[in-house]
């Protein structure tokens, strides 16, 4: 059994922007008791704590913002790498183009962009839109991949400024430092901790081509899941 288990958050441990289901919490607690648990997501530490729920504070490692901001179990910062002002300006230009491309009337325009420091997220519908609407928007990432395919020049300009953009979550685009994706940061963290590769595992819902978990393939062993229920069946089997 793996000793160190990395998890994606949205659609893996919890529904999008939603606290962990009560029926899953006891299994998560048991796993934290006997294994190293690491949550890897594009969100902030505050968002992760809200979704995992504060009762689990101090029981797992956090790789926030795709792993460009890292916290130990005790909450101490191990890494914090921020985007530059030049990078942020390039990102906002690209977001403006994506907004025009989708041309969707959103409930709250102020709920569509989050500058998290080491990462910027743009949600086409809004981060706090109804979960059912978010899940229906682009379930296989194809709609967002198609949008990015129309902006080849703009993506090249982002890369010139050291930024890449990928679909993430249910309705998001994540803008991260180029090459500093989940796979890169999972490997960095593994080496920092001096953990053996075969003692690790990564669980995520987007390990398919173009998915935001795909970069972890080949870094450590991976397990693809469809949703949180699927994840916790896997956890239950591990604990059996």
C-alpha positions as CSV (number, residue, x, y, z in Angstrom):
1,X,0.0,0.0,0.0
2,X,1.2,3.5,-0.8
3,X,2.6,5.4,2.2
4,X,2.1,8.9,0.8
5,X,-1.1,9.7,-1.1
6,X,-1.7,12.8,-3.1
7,X,-5.2,13.9,-3.9
8,X,-6.8,16.4,-6.3
9,X,-9.6,18.4,-4.6
10,X,-12.6,19.4,-6.8
11,X,-14.4,16.4,-8.2
12,X,-12.0,14.1,-6.4
13,X,-12.2,14.6,-2.6
14,X,-15.2,17.0,-2.7
15,X,-17.7,18.4,-5.2
16,X,-16.7,21.7,-6.7
17,X,-16.3,24.4,-4.0
18,X,-18.2,22.2,-1.6
19,X,-17.3,20.9,1.9
20,X,-16.4,17.2,2.1
21,X,-19.5,15.0,2.4
22,X,-20.3,13.9,6.0
23,X,-20.3,10.3,4.8
24,X,-16.7,10.6,3.6
25,X,-15.2,12.3,6.6
26,X,-14.7,9.2,8.8
27,X,-12.8,7.4,6.0
28,X,-10.6,10.5,5.4
29,X,-9.8,10.7,9.1
30,X,-8.8,7.0,9.2
31,X,-6.5,7.6,6.2
32,X,-4.9,10.6,7.8
33,X,-4.2,8.5,10.9
34,X,-2.1,5.9,9.0
35,X,-0.8,7.6,5.8
36,X,0.7,10.9,4.7
37,X,-2.1,12.7,2.9
38,X,-1.3,15.6,0.5
39,X,-3.9,17.7,-1.2
40,X,-2.8,19.2,-4.5
41,X,-5.1,21.8,-6.2
42,X,-5.2,25.1,-7.9
43,X,-7.0,26.7,-5.0
44,X,-5.7,28.6,-2.0
45,X,-5.0,27.2,1.4
46,X,-8.1,28.9,2.8
47,X,-10.3,27.4,0.1
48,X,-8.7,23.9,0.7
49,X,-9.3,24.2,4.4
50,X,-12.9,25.2,3.8
51,X,-13.6,22.2,1.6
52,X,-11.7,19.6,3.6
53,X,-13.2,21.3,6.6
54,X,-11.2,22.8,9.5
55,X,-11.6,19.7,11.7
56,X,-8.8,18.1,9.7
57,X,-6.3,21.0,10.2
58,X,-2.9,19.7,11.0
59,X,-3.5,16.3,9.5
60,X,-2.4,16.7,5.9
61,X,0.0,18.5,3.7
62,X,-1.2,21.3,1.3
63,X,0.2,21.9,-2.2
64,X,-1.9,25.0,-3.0
65,X,-2.0,26.8,-6.3
66,X,-0.9,23.7,-8.2
67,X,1.9,23.2,-5.7
68,X,3.5,26.6,-6.1
69,X,2.6,27.4,-2.5
70,X,3.3,24.5,0.0
71,X,2.3,24.1,3.6
72,X,3.5,21.5,6.1
73,X,0.9,19.7,8.3
74,X,1.5,22.3,11.1
75,X,0.6,25.1,8.7
76,X,4.2,26.4,8.2
77,X,5.0,27.7,4.7
78,X,7.5,25.5,2.9
79,X,7.3,27.3,-0.5
80,X,5.6,30.4,-1.8
81,X,6.3,31.5,-5.4
82,X,4.3,34.5,-6.8
83,X,3.6,35.7,-10.3
84,X,5.1,39.0,-11.3
85,X,3.2,42.2,-12.3
86,X,4.2,41.7,-15.9
87,X,2.9,38.1,-15.8
88,X,-0.4,39.3,-14.2
89,X,-0.9,41.9,-16.9
90,X,-0.4,39.3,-19.7
91,X,-2.9,36.9,-17.9
92,X,-5.6,39.6,-17.6
93,X,-5.3,40.3,-21.3
94,X,-5.9,36.7,-22.1
95,X,-8.8,36.5,-19.7
96,X,-10.5,39.4,-21.4
97,X,-10.2,37.5,-24.7
98,X,-11.7,34.4,-23.2
99,X,-14.6,36.3,-21.7
100,X,-15.4,37.7,-25.2
101,X,-15.0,34.3,-26.7
102,X,-17.6,32.7,-24.4
103,X,-19.8,35.7,-24.2
104,X,-21.7,34.3,-21.3
105,X,-23.8,36.5,-19.0
106,X,-22.7,35.7,-15.5
107,X,-24.5,36.2,-12.2
108,X,-21.6,38.1,-10.6
109,X,-18.8,39.5,-12.6
110,X,-16.7,39.9,-9.5
111,X,-16.8,36.1,-8.9
112,X,-15.0,35.1,-12.2
113,X,-11.4,36.0,-11.5
114,X,-9.1,35.1,-8.5
115,X,-5.5,36.3,-8.2
116,X,-4.2,33.7,-5.7
117,X,-0.6,34.9,-5.8
118,X,1.2,32.0,-7.5
119,X,-1.8,31.4,-9.8
120,X,-4.7,33.2,-11.4
121,X,-8.0,31.4,-11.9
122,X,-10.7,32.4,-14.3
123,X,-14.2,30.8,-14.0
124,X,-16.3,31.1,-17.1
125,X,-19.6,30.9,-15.1
126,X,-18.3,32.1,-11.7
127,X,-16.7,30.2,-8.9
128,X,-19.9,30.1,-6.8
129,X,-22.4,29.4,-9.6
130,X,-24.8,26.5,-9.0
131,X,-22.8,23.2,-8.9
132,X,-25.2,21.5,-11.4
133,X,-24.6,24.3,-13.9
134,X,-20.9,24.1,-13.4
135,X,-20.8,20.3,-13.9
136,X,-22.9,20.5,-17.0
137,X,-20.8,23.3,-18.6
138,X,-17.8,21.3,-19.8
139,X,-17.6,17.8,-18.2
140,X,-14.8,16.5,-20.4
141,X,-12.8,19.8,-20.7
142,X,-13.4,19.8,-24.5
143,X,-15.1,23.1,-24.6
144,X,-12.3,24.9,-22.8
145,X,-9.6,23.0,-24.8
146,X,-11.4,24.2,-28.0
147,X,-11.4,27.8,-26.8
148,X,-7.6,27.6,-26.0
149,X,-7.0,26.2,-29.5
150,X,-8.3,29.4,-31.0
151,X,-5.8,31.6,-29.1
152,X,-2.5,30.1,-30.3
153,X,-0.8,33.5,-30.6
154,X,-2.0,34.7,-27.2
155,X,-0.8,31.5,-25.6
156,X,2.6,32.0,-27.2
157,X,2.7,35.5,-25.7
158,X,1.8,34.1,-22.3
159,X,4.7,31.6,-22.6
160,X,7.1,34.4,-23.5
161,X,6.1,35.9,-20.2
162,X,6.7,32.6,-18.4
163,X,3.0,31.7,-18.0
164,X,0.9,28.7,-19.2
165,X,-2.9,28.2,-19.1
166,X,-4.8,24.9,-18.7
167,X,-8.4,24.0,-18.0
168,X,-9.1,23.1,-14.4
169,X,-12.0,22.2,-12.1
170,X,-15.4,22.4,-13.7
171,X,-15.4,25.9,-15.4
172,X,-11.9,27.2,-14.8
173,X,-8.8,28.2,-16.6
174,X,-5.7,28.1,-14.4
175,X,-2.8,30.5,-15.3
176,X,0.4,29.2,-13.7
177,X,4.1,29.8,-14.0
178,X,5.2,27.9,-17.1
179,X,6.2,24.3,-16.3
180,X,5.2,24.6,-12.7
181,X,2.2,22.4,-13.0
182,X,1.0,19.7,-10.6
183,X,3.4,17.0,-11.9
184,X,6.5,19.3,-11.5
185,X,5.5,20.3,-8.0
186,X,4.5,16.8,-6.9
187,X,8.0,15.6,-7.9
188,X,9.6,18.6,-6.2
189,X,7.8,17.9,-3.0
190,X,8.5,14.2,-3.2
191,X,12.2,14.8,-3.5
192,X,12.1,17.4,-0.7
193,X,10.5,14.9,1.6
194,X,12.9,12.1,0.4
195,X,10.0,9.8,-0.3
196,X,10.5,6.9,-2.7
197,X,8.5,7.2,-5.9
198,X,6.9,3.8,-5.6
199,X,5.7,4.6,-2.0
200,X,3.6,7.4,-3.5
201,X,0.2,7.6,-5.3
202,X,-1.8,10.3,-6.9
203,X,-5.6,10.2,-7.1
204,X,-7.4,12.6,-9.5
205,X,-10.4,13.0,-11.8
206,X,-8.6,14.7,-14.7
207,X,-5.8,12.3,-15.6
208,X,-7.1,12.2,-19.2
209,X,-5.2,13.9,-22.1
210,X,-5.4,17.7,-21.5
211,X,-6.7,17.3,-18.0
212,X,-5.1,19.3,-15.2
213,X,-3.9,16.1,-13.5
214,X,-2.3,14.6,-16.6
215,X,1.1,16.1,-15.8
216,X,1.4,13.8,-12.8
217,X,1.4,10.7,-15.1
218,X,4.8,9.1,-15.0
219,X,5.9,11.2,-12.0
220,X,4.4,8.8,-9.4
221,X,1.8,6.0,-9.7
222,X,-1.7,7.4,-10.5
223,X,-5.3,6.3,-9.9
224,X,-8.1,7.8,-12.0
225,X,-11.5,8.4,-10.4
226,X,-14.7,9.8,-11.6
227,X,-16.0,11.7,-8.6
228,X,-15.7,11.8,-4.8
229,X,-17.8,8.7,-4.3
230,X,-15.4,6.8,-6.5
231,X,-12.4,8.2,-4.6
232,X,-13.8,7.1,-1.2
233,X,-14.5,3.6,-2.5
234,X,-10.8,3.5,-3.4
235,X,-9.9,4.8,0.1
236,X,-12.1,2.2,1.7
237,X,-10.5,-0.5,-0.3
238,X,-7.0,0.7,0.9
239,X,-8.1,0.7,4.5
240,X,-9.6,-2.8,4.3
